């Protein structure tokens, strides 16, 4: 079970203050019982397609892994989780948590610090069912995993959404993807290649909207 979390800082908190808070916050959250993996990603750039960036202007994302649904539920009932949630509420204006099913398409490096990571939120075309969209996406990766310069690639299918301060009309997404490259220039070269353009076109044909975040990743657990 993987929890993908998108965070927007509260009004009045600068980006640097938010990042400093989050690096302190992980010392609380890392002790949630049952947590077996934890990574955070600071957003450096937002590139929206088919949606206004201001509607999903997150400042960071996180990924938390648990052995099972029950392990996640038990972990978030703990004292450590309650402290972590209260601390997050003090710094975030909005916090959206996607319960996801993760698919590792291309196993990336174990220590990705220093690489550029793209996190993409995707919303399916209105006429596609969840099953149709998932079937397309798991076929789509056969194309997109060949984008030049790609170092790692994971797909997360959304099973449920929860969080504090979120608006359902802003976060009705069906999945997220994570793609690793050596640097921002490699991202641009990859998506501007023939394979990159073909992958983007295929996404455009099946998605109502996409939003691409360029991030810095930090491995906590």
C-alpha positions, 0 to 999 in steps of 0.5 A, a space after each residue: 500500500 502506497 500513500 501519495 500525498 500532495 501538500 500546499 503550504 498555508 498562506 503567509 509561509 514562504 517556500 523556503 520556510 515551508 521546506 525548512 518546516 518539512 525537513 523538521 517534520 520528517 523526524 516526526 512522521 518517520 516514526 509512524 508505526 508500520 511505515 516501511 518507506 518514505 520519500 519527499 519531493 520539493 516542487 521546483 516547477 509546475 507545468 499544467 496541461 488542460 488545467 489551471 496551475 493555480 487549482 493544483 499549485 502544490 509545493 511538495 509531494 510525499 510517498 509513504 509505503 506500508 505493508 498493507 491497507 490494515 498496516 496503514 490504517 493502524 499506523 494513522 491511528 497511532 500517537 506518532 501519526 496524530 502528531 504528524 497530522 497536526 504538525 502538517 495541518 499547522 503548515 499546510 493550507 491543503 493536503 491531499 492523500 491518494 491511496 494508490 496501487 504502485 506499478 514499478 515500470 523501470 526501477 530507478 536508482 536507490 539513492 536518487 538525490 541529485 537527479 531531477 524527478 518529474 511527478 505527473 497527476 493525470 485525470 482520465 477523459 470523461 468518457 473513459 471508465 476507471 478500468 478503461 483508463 487503467 488498461 490504457 495506462 498500463 499499455 502506454 508505459 510500453 511507449 513512455 518507458 523508452 523516452 531517452 534519458 529516463 532513469 526510473 519510472 513508476 505509475 500509481 493508480 488511485 484507489 481513494 482520496 482523502 485529506 485536509 482542505 482539498 476540493 474534490 473538483 480540483 483533485 479528481 485525478 486517476 493516477 500519478 506517475 514518477 519519472 527520474 532523469 539526470 537533470 532538468 535539461 535531460 527532462 526537456 530533451 527526453 520529452 522533446 524527442 520523437 518518442 517523448 512527443 509520441 508518448 505525450 500525444 498518446 496521453 493527450 488522447 486519453 487524459 482530460 488534464 495532466 499537471 507535471 511537477 519538476 521536483 527534488 527528491 529526498 529519501 527519508 526511510 
